[in-house]
Amino acid sequence: MKRSTYENVFVTVGTTQFEDLINTVTAEPVVAQLRRMGCRKLMLQVGRGKHPALAKSMCGPDIEVRFYDLKSSIAEDIRQADLVISHAGAGSCIEVLGAEKPLVVVVNERLMDNHQTELAEQLSKEGYLLYCTPTTLATTLEGSDFGQLKQFPPGS
């Protein structure tokens, strides 16, 4: 999973809304880090959340920003991505890991009884993904060596 640049970055929040993730990924600290990583295209699946109206201007002319609410399958977006930033839903995590894409899981701290945190912690501990919160996303991206992530076993 080692790459020198991550030109195509896909962000997914699943079928719900996760405004903190969308707002964070389109804010200057994360945008600046994505730019340093070689990002040229940022695809945002915003679920039931608000459309990031300022995202295009915040990301500048060098990063193409596109977004949509929901679609029947995000498999093609995952396939085209060099890096996926996702909410911590089990289905999304397994789909991305099965596609052998580097994955950063962002845990929604606002959820009560957050079982998603447990899943993210365990998969990170096993070396399959990195996880963080919205407030630590920029530093997680900055200090990450995606080449160290293990390939998820097929059929897991």
MDTraj code that builds the backbone (N, CA, C; nanometers):
import mdtraj as md
import numpy as np

residues = "MET LYS ARG SER THR TYR GLU ASN VAL PHE VAL THR VAL GLY THR THR GLN PHE GLU ASP LEU ILE ASN THR VAL THR ALA GLU PRO VAL VAL ALA GLN LEU ARG ARG MET GLY CYS ARG LYS LEU MET LEU GLN VAL GLY ARG GLY LYS HIS PRO ALA LEU ALA LYS SER MET CYS GLY PRO ASP ILE GLU VAL ARG PHE TYR ASP LEU LYS SER SER ILE ALA GLU ASP ILE ARG GLN ALA ASP LEU VAL ILE SER HIS ALA GLY ALA GLY SER CYS ILE GLU VAL LEU GLY ALA GLU LYS PRO LEU VAL VAL VAL VAL ASN GLU ARG LEU MET ASP ASN HIS GLN THR GLU LEU ALA GLU GLN LEU SER LYS GLU GLY TYR LEU LEU TYR CYS THR PRO THR THR LEU ALA THR THR LEU GLU GLY SER ASP PHE GLY GLN LEU LYS GLN PHE PRO PRO GLY SER".split()
xyz = np.array([
    [0.0807, -0.1199, 0.0000],
    [0.0000, 0.0000, 0.0000],
    [0.0851, 0.1264, 0.0000],
    [0.2140, 0.1120, -0.0203],
    [0.3047, 0.2269, -0.0175],
    [0.2967, 0.3030, -0.1484],
    [0.2808, 0.4327, -0.1386],
    [0.2792, 0.5218, -0.2538],
    [0.3604, 0.6439, -0.2172],
    [0.4098, 0.7119, -0.3186],
    [0.4819, 0.8358, -0.2901],
    [0.3868, 0.9555, -0.2873],
    [0.2779, 0.9474, -0.3635],
    [0.1772, 1.0534, -0.3602],
    [0.0384, 0.9913, -0.3513],
    [-0.0527, 1.0708, -0.3039],
    [-0.1913, 1.0274, -0.2873],
    [-0.2796, 1.1285, -0.3604],
    [-0.2806, 1.1176, -0.4928],
    [-0.3489, 1.2163, -0.5768],
    [-0.5000, 1.2159, -0.5583],
    [-0.5583, 1.0986, -0.5473],
    [-0.7036, 1.0861, -0.5358],
    [-0.7403, 1.0421, -0.3949],
    [-0.8063, 1.1306, -0.3223],
    [-0.8471, 1.1014, -0.1851],
    [-0.9995, 1.0970, -0.1806],
    [-1.0516, 0.9901, -0.1239],
    [-1.1958, 0.9713, -0.1101],
    [-1.2316, 0.9761, 0.0374],
    [-1.3330, 1.0555, 0.0698],
    [-1.3815, 1.0688, 0.2070],
    [-1.5259, 1.0211, 0.2106],
    [-1.5581, 0.9306, 0.3035],
    [-1.6945, 0.8808, 0.3152],
    [-1.7442, 0.8882, 0.4591],
    [-1.8700, 0.9294, 0.4730],
    [-1.9336, 0.9328, 0.6047],
    [-2.0443, 0.8285, 0.6148],
    [-2.0625, 0.7482, 0.5107],
    [-2.1687, 0.6483, 0.5123],
    [-2.3043, 0.7114, 0.4867],
    [-2.4087, 0.6472, 0.5372],
    [-2.5453, 0.6925, 0.5090],
    [-2.5963, 0.7952, 0.6090],
    [-2.5224, 0.8222, 0.7114],
    [-2.5651, 0.9169, 0.8141],
    [-2.5062, 1.0546, 0.7853],
    [-2.4834, 1.1331, 0.8859],
    [-2.4129, 1.2596, 0.8689],
    [-2.3006, 1.2654, 0.9710],
    [-2.1915, 1.3283, 0.9307],
    [-2.0741, 1.3409, 1.0170],
    [-2.0095, 1.4739, 0.9799],
    [-2.0782, 1.5804, 1.0195],
    [-2.0345, 1.7156, 0.9840],
    [-1.8918, 1.7439, 1.0300],
    [-1.8555, 1.6932, 1.1483],
    [-1.7208, 1.7198, 1.1992],
    [-1.6140, 1.6687, 1.1031],
    [-1.6362, 1.5520, 1.0438],
    [-1.5381, 1.4975, 0.9497],
    [-1.5326, 1.5823, 0.8225],
    [-1.6471, 1.6137, 0.7654],
    [-1.6489, 1.6925, 0.6416],
    [-1.5880, 1.8303, 0.6647],
    [-1.6245, 1.8944, 0.7744],
    [-1.5688, 2.0268, 0.8043],
    [-1.4183, 2.0209, 0.8282],
    [-1.3725, 1.9160, 0.8939],
    [-1.2294, 1.9020, 0.9228],
    [-1.1490, 1.8760, 0.7966],
    [-1.1987, 1.7882, 0.7107],
    [-1.1217, 1.7502, 0.5919],
    [-1.1156, 1.8633, 0.4899],
    [-1.2059, 1.9600, 0.5006],
    [-1.2025, 2.0746, 0.4091],
    [-1.1459, 2.1999, 0.4755],
    [-1.0942, 2.1866, 0.5966],
    [-1.0325, 2.2998, 0.6669],
    [-0.8824, 2.3042, 0.6368],
    [-0.8233, 2.4202, 0.6548],
    [-0.6852, 2.4449, 0.6132],
    [-0.5812, 2.3447, 0.6643],
    [-0.5799, 2.3058, 0.7912],
    [-0.4730, 2.2134, 0.8330],
    [-0.4729, 2.0816, 0.7552],
    [-0.5912, 2.0241, 0.7336],
    [-0.5986, 1.8973, 0.6606],
    [-0.5751, 1.9203, 0.5119],
    [-0.6333, 2.0248, 0.4558],
    [-0.6119, 2.0555, 0.3138],
    [-0.4632, 2.0762, 0.2863],
    [-0.3953, 2.1487, 0.3726],
    [-0.2511, 2.1721, 0.3543],
    [-0.1743, 2.0409, 0.3581],
    [-0.2121, 1.9517, 0.4486],
    [-0.1435, 1.8225, 0.4566],
    [-0.1739, 1.7370, 0.3344],
    [-0.2986, 1.7351, 0.2901],
    [-0.3328, 1.6604, 0.1685],
    [-0.2546, 1.7140, 0.0492],
    [-0.2409, 1.8445, 0.0408],
    [-0.1629, 1.9061, -0.0671],
    [-0.0177, 1.8563, -0.0616],
    [0.0409, 1.8532, 0.0573],
    [0.1795, 1.8034, 0.0718],
    [0.1908, 1.6563, 0.0328],
    [0.0835, 1.5829, 0.0491],
    [0.0825, 1.4410, 0.0138],
    [0.0574, 1.4193, -0.1350],
    [0.0357, 1.5275, -0.2099],
    [0.0164, 1.5173, -0.3540],
    [-0.1277, 1.5124, -0.3993],
    [-0.2219, 1.5387, -0.3110],
    [-0.3642, 1.5329, -0.3461],
    [-0.3974, 1.6334, -0.4555],
    [-0.4661, 1.5850, -0.5588],
    [-0.5138, 1.6699, -0.6673],
    [-0.6655, 1.6599, -0.6835],
    [-0.7244, 1.5543, -0.6256],
    [-0.8693, 1.5354, -0.6354],
    [-0.9209, 1.4868, -0.5007],
    [-1.0224, 1.5555, -0.4499],
    [-1.0838, 1.5220, -0.3218],
    [-1.2316, 1.4951, -0.3464],
    [-1.2720, 1.3691, -0.3284],
    [-1.4112, 1.3286, -0.3482],
    [-1.4739, 1.3080, -0.2106],
    [-1.5832, 1.3800, -0.1846],
    [-1.6500, 1.3745, -0.0549],
    [-1.7882, 1.3127, -0.0690],
    [-1.8127, 1.2050, 0.0027],
    [-1.9462, 1.1462, 0.0119],
    [-2.0005, 1.1955, 0.1453],
    [-2.0967, 1.2876, 0.1415],
    [-2.1400, 1.3587, 0.2621],
    [-2.2625, 1.2989, 0.3298],
    [-2.3193, 1.1921, 0.2747],
    [-2.4342, 1.1284, 0.3385],
    [-2.5513, 1.2235, 0.3517],
    [-2.6093, 1.2269, 0.4711],
    [-2.7238, 1.3149, 0.4957],
    [-2.6813, 1.4506, 0.5502],
    [-2.5525, 1.4765, 0.5484],
    [-2.5010, 1.6035, 0.5994],
    [-2.5158, 1.7161, 0.4991],
    [-2.4750, 1.8325, 0.5414],
    [-2.4801, 1.9507, 0.4561],
    [-2.3691, 1.9453, 0.3522],
    [-2.3974, 2.0038, 0.2386],
    [-2.2945, 2.0137, 0.1356],
    [-2.1905, 2.1159, 0.1799],
    [-2.0643, 2.0830, 0.1633],
    [-1.9573, 2.1748, 0.2051],
    [-1.9426, 2.2898, 0.1062],
    [-2.0267, 2.3901, 0.1202],
    [-2.0353, 2.4998, 0.0233],
    [-1.9021, 2.5680, -0.0029],
    [-1.8201, 2.5814, 0.0982],
    [-1.6940, 2.6528, 0.0815],
    [-1.5770, 2.5615, 0.0463],
    [-1.6006, 2.4339, 0.0362],
    [-1.4905, 2.3395, 0.0171],
    [-1.4061, 2.3717, -0.1055],
    [-1.4697, 2.4054, -0.2154],
    [-1.3941, 2.4319, -0.3381],
    [-1.3014, 2.5512, -0.3217],
    [-1.3515, 2.6578, -0.2608],
    [-1.2659, 2.7754, -0.2440],
    [-1.1603, 2.7521, -0.1371],
    [-1.1926, 2.6749, -0.0335],
    [-1.0962, 2.6493, 0.0731],
    [-0.9812, 2.5615, 0.0252],
    [-1.0102, 2.4710, -0.0658],
    [-0.9069, 2.3791, -0.1131],
    [-0.8191, 2.4411, -0.2207],
    [-0.8628, 2.5503, -0.2804],
    [-0.7817, 2.6181, -0.3801],
    [-0.7955, 2.5561, -0.5173],
    [-0.7347, 2.6198, -0.6182],
    [-0.7487, 2.5736, -0.7558],
    [-0.6686, 2.4467, -0.7867],
    [-0.5748, 2.4113, -0.7006],
    [-0.4906, 2.2950, -0.7296],
    [-0.5520, 2.1626, -0.6847],
    [-0.6610, 2.1664, -0.6093],
    [-0.7298, 2.0439, -0.5680],
    [-0.8729, 2.0498, -0.6190],
    [-0.9069, 1.9549, -0.7051],
    [-1.0435, 1.9443, -0.7569],
    [-1.1303, 1.8811, -0.6484],
    [-1.2384, 1.9484, -0.6110],
    [-1.3277, 1.8988, -0.5062],
    [-1.4626, 1.8640, -0.5668],
    [-1.5089, 1.7428, -0.5378],
    [-1.6421, 1.6996, -0.5797],
    [-1.7099, 1.6372, -0.4592],
    [-1.8426, 1.6440, -0.4572],
    [-1.9142, 1.5813, -0.3473],
    [-2.0516, 1.5348, -0.3925],
    [-2.1042, 1.4387, -0.3182],
    [-2.2383, 1.3882, -0.3424],
    [-2.2942, 1.3363, -0.2107],
    [-2.4265, 1.3162, -0.2083],
    [-2.4928, 1.2678, -0.0872],
    [-2.4721, 1.1175, -0.0714],
    [-2.5463, 1.0428, -0.1482],
    [-2.5461, 0.8966, -0.1401],
    [-2.5524, 0.8389, -0.2809],
    [-2.5051, 0.7179, -0.2949],
    [-2.5250, 0.6420, -0.4179],
    [-2.5318, 0.4955, -0.3802],
    [-2.5776, 0.4131, -0.4709],
    [-2.6012, 0.2727, -0.4367],
    [-2.4731, 0.1980, -0.4023],
    [-2.3610, 0.2402, -0.4589],
    [-2.2336, 0.1749, -0.4295],
    [-2.1207, 0.2775, -0.4366],
    [-2.0301, 0.2680, -0.3400],
    [-1.9124, 0.3555, -0.3420],
    [-1.7883, 0.2776, -0.3864],
    [-1.8092, 0.1571, -0.4351],
    [-1.6973, 0.0705, -0.4735],
    [-1.6055, 0.1359, -0.5766],
    [-1.6620, 0.2036, -0.6749],
    [-1.5800, 0.2670, -0.7784],
    [-1.4991, 0.3833, -0.7212],
    [-1.5584, 0.4603, -0.6314],
    [-1.4844, 0.5697, -0.5671],
    [-1.3680, 0.5145, -0.4852],
    [-1.3918, 0.4049, -0.4166],
    [-1.2851, 0.3402, -0.3392],
    [-1.1766, 0.2898, -0.4335],
    [-1.2174, 0.2250, -0.5422],
    [-1.1209, 0.1690, -0.6375],
    [-1.0307, 0.2777, -0.6950],
    [-1.0872, 0.3944, -0.7245],
    [-1.0097, 0.5034, -0.7844],
    [-0.9224, 0.5776, -0.6836],
    [-0.9497, 0.5601, -0.5563],
    [-0.8784, 0.6358, -0.4529],
    [-0.7387, 0.5806, -0.4266],
    [-0.6473, 0.6719, -0.3967],
    [-0.5141, 0.6345, -0.3497],
    [-0.5119, 0.6284, -0.1976],
    [-0.6088, 0.6949, -0.1354],
    [-0.6228, 0.7002, 0.0097],
    [-0.7700, 0.7212, 0.0407],
    [-0.8198, 0.6501, 0.1425],
    [-0.9583, 0.6672, 0.1859],
    [-0.9589, 0.7149, 0.3305],
    [-1.0387, 0.8169, 0.3557],
    [-1.0643, 0.8670, 0.4904],
    [-1.2114, 0.8385, 0.5162],
    [-1.2406, 0.7631, 0.6215],
    [-1.3762, 0.7133, 0.6416],
    [-1.4232, 0.7292, 0.7850],
    [-1.5556, 0.7308, 0.7993],
    [-1.6151, 0.7156, 0.9316],
    [-1.5831, 0.5739, 0.9793],
    [-1.6199, 0.5404, 1.1008],
    [-1.5784, 0.4121, 1.1587],
    [-1.6825, 0.3020, 1.1463],
    [-1.7760, 0.3146, 1.0539],
    [-1.8751, 0.2094, 1.0350],
    [-1.8101, 0.0815, 0.9844],
    [-1.8543, -0.0311, 1.0379],
    [-1.7937, -0.1603, 1.0042],
    [-1.7995, -0.1894, 0.8548],
    [-1.9140, -0.1640, 0.7919],
    [-1.9280, -0.1928, 0.6494],
    [-1.8295, -0.1158, 0.5642],
    [-1.8150, 0.0126, 0.5924],
    [-1.7207, 0.0948, 0.5158],
    [-1.5774, 0.0488, 0.5383],
    [-1.5429, 0.0213, 0.6634],
    [-1.4061, -0.0237, 0.6939],
    [-1.3730, -0.1521, 0.6187],
    [-1.4617, -0.2492, 0.6252],
    [-1.4366, -0.3788, 0.5607],
    [-1.4294, -0.3633, 0.4092],
    [-1.5164, -0.2810, 0.3512],
    [-1.5149, -0.2607, 0.2056],
    [-1.3834, -0.1982, 0.1599],
    [-1.3362, -0.0976, 0.2315],
    [-1.2107, -0.0311, 0.1938],
    [-1.0925, -0.1251, 0.2134],
    [-1.0875, -0.1932, 0.3260],
    [-0.9766, -0.2858, 0.3512],
    [-0.9755, -0.3991, 0.2493],
    [-1.0934, -0.4464, 0.2104],
    [-1.1024, -0.5510, 0.1088],
    [-1.0525, -0.5048, -0.0271],
    [-1.0605, -0.3747, -0.0520],
    [-1.0116, -0.3171, -0.1781],
    [-0.8624, -0.2858, -0.1721],
    [-0.7999, -0.3161, -0.0593],
    [-0.6554, -0.2976, -0.0399],
    [-0.6127, -0.1521, -0.0567],
    [-0.6906, -0.0624, 0.0014],
    [-0.6587, 0.0801, -0.0019],
    [-0.6140, 0.1256, 0.1362],
    [-0.5168, 0.2175, 0.1436],
    [-0.4800, 0.2729, 0.2739],
    [-0.6013, 0.3447, 0.3334],
    [-0.6240, 0.3215, 0.4615],
    [-0.7455, 0.3708, 0.5260],
    [-0.7139, 0.4439, 0.6556],
    [-0.7684, 0.5648, 0.6660],
    [-0.7670, 0.6395, 0.7916],
    [-0.9119, 0.6483, 0.8368],
    [-0.9400, 0.5915, 0.9529],
    [-1.0744, 0.5936, 1.0089],
    [-1.0835, 0.7078, 1.1091],
    [-1.1867, 0.7892, 1.0934],
    [-1.2093, 0.9023, 1.1833],
    [-1.3319, 0.8703, 1.2684],
    [-1.3096, 0.8593, 1.3975],
    [-1.4139, 0.8201, 1.4913],
    [-1.5006, 0.9409, 1.5265],
    [-1.6310, 0.9205, 1.5228],
    [-1.7260, 1.0253, 1.5598],
    [-1.7431, 1.0240, 1.7114],
    [-1.6815, 1.1185, 1.7768],
    [-1.6844, 1.1242, 1.9231],
    [-1.8210, 1.1627, 1.9787],
    [-1.9104, 1.2095, 1.8943],
    [-2.0427, 1.2520, 1.9411],
    [-2.1406, 1.1358, 1.9567],
    [-2.1040, 1.0188, 1.9088],
    [-2.1941, 0.9044, 1.9196],
    [-2.1914, 0.8484, 2.0611],
    [-2.3082, 0.8144, 2.1115],
    [-2.3183, 0.7508, 2.2429],
    [-2.2868, 0.6018, 2.2265],
    [-2.2312, 0.5404, 2.3311],
    [-2.1981, 0.3972, 2.3261],
    [-2.1264, 0.3642, 2.1955],
    [-2.0140, 0.4273, 2.1753],
    [-1.9460, 0.4234, 2.0465],
    [-1.8700, 0.2924, 2.0238],
    [-1.9424, 0.1914, 1.9763],
    [-1.8794, 0.0633, 1.9432],
    [-1.7848, 0.0769, 1.8245],
    [-1.8042, 0.1816, 1.7442],
    [-1.7169, 0.2021, 1.6293],
    [-1.5736, 0.2295, 1.6727],
    [-1.5569, 0.2939, 1.7864],
    [-1.4226, 0.3196, 1.8378],
    [-1.3512, 0.1882, 1.8656],
    [-1.4229, 0.0933, 1.9237],
    [-1.3636, -0.0374, 1.9538],
    [-1.3158, -0.1064, 1.8263],
    [-1.3965, -0.1017, 1.7217],
    [-1.3583, -0.1629, 1.5941],
    [-1.2344, -0.0952, 1.5375],
    [-1.2343, 0.0372, 1.5354],
    [-1.1200, 0.1116, 1.4817],
    [-0.9936, 0.0827, 1.5614],
    [-1.0049, 0.0803, 1.6928],
    [-0.8889, 0.0511, 1.7782],
    [-0.8327, -0.0873, 1.7488],
    [-0.9210, -0.1861, 1.7375],
    [-0.8752, -0.3232, 1.7147],
    [-0.8094, -0.3384, 1.5776],
    [-0.8710, -0.2841, 1.4730],
    [-0.8128, -0.2954, 1.3389],
    [-0.6821, -0.2172, 1.3281],
    [-0.6713, -0.1087, 1.4017],
    [-0.5458, -0.0330, 1.4053],
    [-0.4382, -0.1115, 1.4798],
    [-0.4755, -0.1687, 1.5915],
    [-0.3822, -0.2493, 1.6716],
    [-0.3260, -0.3656, 1.5895],
    [-0.4100, -0.4219, 1.5030],
    [-0.3678, -0.5330, 1.4181],
    [-0.2904, -0.4854, 1.2953],
    [-0.2814, -0.3533, 1.2753],
    [-0.1982, -0.2981, 1.1688],
    [-0.2645, -0.2791, 1.0346],
    [-0.3988, -0.2826, 1.0297],
    [-0.4697, -0.2726, 0.9021],
    [-0.5067, -0.1301, 0.8631],
    [-0.5189, -0.0411, 0.9611],
    [-0.5615, 0.0957, 0.9336],
    [-0.5072, 0.1885, 1.0411],
    [-0.5246, 0.3166, 1.0174],
    [-0.4941, 0.4181, 1.1179],
    [-0.6263, 0.4785, 1.1606],
    [-0.6356, 0.5194, 1.2859],
    [-0.7582, 0.5862, 1.3270],
    [-0.7267, 0.7080, 1.4106],
    [-0.8228, 0.7997, 1.4120],
    [-0.8061, 0.9257, 1.4832],
    [-0.9435, 0.9855, 1.5088],
    [-0.9448, 1.1071, 1.5568],
    [-1.0672, 1.1851, 1.5722],
    [-1.0580, 1.3022, 1.4746],
    [-1.1658, 1.3755, 1.4555],
    [-1.1550, 1.4917, 1.3665],
    [-1.0443, 1.5883, 1.4086],
    [-1.0267, 1.6093, 1.5375],
    [-0.9265, 1.7064, 1.5835],
    [-0.7832, 1.6592, 1.5625],
    [-0.7630, 1.5293, 1.5454],
    [-0.6263, 1.4788, 1.5255],
    [-0.6004, 1.4307, 1.3829],
    [-0.6936, 1.4550, 1.2911],
    [-0.6780, 1.4060, 1.1536],
    [-0.5540, 1.4627, 1.0853],
    [-0.5308, 1.5915, 1.0937],
    [-0.4154, 1.6521, 1.0252],
    [-0.2846, 1.5919, 1.0744],
    [-0.2690, 1.5771, 1.2047],
    [-0.1437, 1.5209, 1.2577],
    [-0.1321, 1.3722, 1.2273],
    [-0.2440, 1.3024, 1.2228],
    [-0.2402, 1.1604, 1.1857],
    [-0.1923, 1.1452, 1.0419],
    [-0.2445, 1.2257, 0.9520],
    [-0.2004, 1.2205, 0.8125],
    [-0.0536, 1.2577, 0.7996],
    [-0.0122, 1.3579, 0.8740],
    [0.1255, 1.4065, 0.8651],
    [0.2265, 1.3018, 0.9096],
    [0.1957, 1.2302, 1.0143],
    [0.2928, 1.1362, 1.0691],
    [0.2767, 0.9932, 1.0223],
    [0.2012, 0.9708, 0.9178],
    [0.1673, 0.8343, 0.8787],
    [0.2571, 0.7776, 0.7705],
    [0.2887, 0.6504, 0.7879],
    [0.3577, 0.5731, 0.6852],
    [0.2620, 0.4625, 0.6429],
    [0.1855, 0.4894, 0.5388],
    [0.0849, 0.3937, 0.4957],
    [0.1464, 0.2642, 0.4437],
    [0.2739, 0.2690, 0.4093],
    [0.3433, 0.1490, 0.3647],
    [0.3577, 0.0442, 0.4734],
    [0.3416, 0.0845, 0.5980],
    [0.3519, -0.0083, 0.7102],
    [0.2211, -0.0822, 0.7387],
    [0.1125, -0.0404, 0.6738],
    [-0.0157, -0.1066, 0.6972],
    [-0.0168, -0.2449, 0.6338],
    [-0.0767, -0.3387, 0.7036],
    [-0.0870, -0.4755, 0.6539],
    [-0.2087, -0.4901, 0.5624],
    [-0.1982, -0.5846, 0.4704],
    [-0.3109, -0.6161, 0.3831],
    [-0.4127, -0.6963, 0.4628],
    [-0.5380, -0.6595, 0.4511],
    [-0.6466, -0.7275, 0.5206],
    [-0.6694, -0.8633, 0.4553],
    [-0.6781, -0.9704, 0.5341],
    [-0.6962, -1.1039, 0.4754],
    [-0.8289, -1.1155, 0.4004],
    [-0.8271, -1.1705, 0.2801],
    [-0.9511, -1.1876, 0.2034],
    [-1.0516, -1.2717, 0.2814],
    [-1.1784, -1.2343, 0.2699],
    [-1.2847, -1.3104, 0.3343],
    [-1.2977, -1.2877, 0.4829],
    [-1.2245, -1.1914, 0.5369],
    [-1.2319, -1.1663, 0.6819],
    [-1.3564, -1.0900, 0.7187],
])
top = md.Topology()
chain = top.add_chain()
for i, resn in enumerate(residues, 1):
    res = top.add_residue(resn, chain, resSeq=i)
    for name in ("N", "CA", "C"):
        top.add_atom(name, md.element.get_by_symbol(name[0]), res)
traj = md.Trajectory(xyz[None], top)
